[in-house]
Amino acid sequence: MPTTTIRIDDDMKARVSAAAERAGKTAHAFILDAIAETVEQDELNAAFHRTAGERWANILATGKTVAWDDAKLWLTARSRGERPRKPVARKPGV
C-alpha cells in the first residue's frame, strides 16, 4: 500500500488526536475514515448532479414536468404510508 504524507499545523493535529481518542481510534484510522467519508460524499454529489442534469435535459427535450402541487400531494400521501398513483408529467399550463 502506498504512503501519502499530509502536513497539518499543530492545532489541527491536536484536534485530530482528541477527536480520534473520543472515537476510540488511532489518529491514522480517524484520518482514513474522514478521507473515506469525504470521497463518498463527493461521489454522491457527483451522482446527484449527473441525475439532475439528465432530468433537466429531459424537461428541455420534452417540455414536460410535474407541477409542484401534484408532487407535494404525492409526497405527502407517501409519507403517510399510502400508495398513491404517481403524478403525470405534462407541459406547463396544460
C-alpha positions, 0 to 999 in steps of 0.5 A: 500500500502506498504512503501519502504524507499530509502536513497539518499545523499543530492545532489541527493535529491536536484536534485530530488526536482528541477527536480520534481518542473520543472515537476510540481510534488511532489518529491514522484510522480517524484520518482514513475514515474522514478521507473515506467519508469525504470521497463518498460524499463527493461521489454522491454529489457527483451522482446527484448532479449527473441525475439532475442534469439528465432530468433537466435535459429531459424537461428541455427535450420534452417540455414536460414536468410535474407541477409542484402541487401534484408532487407535494400531494404525492409526497405527502400521501407517501409519507403517510404510508399510502400508495398513491398513483404517481403524478403525470408529467405534462407541459406547463399550463396544460 
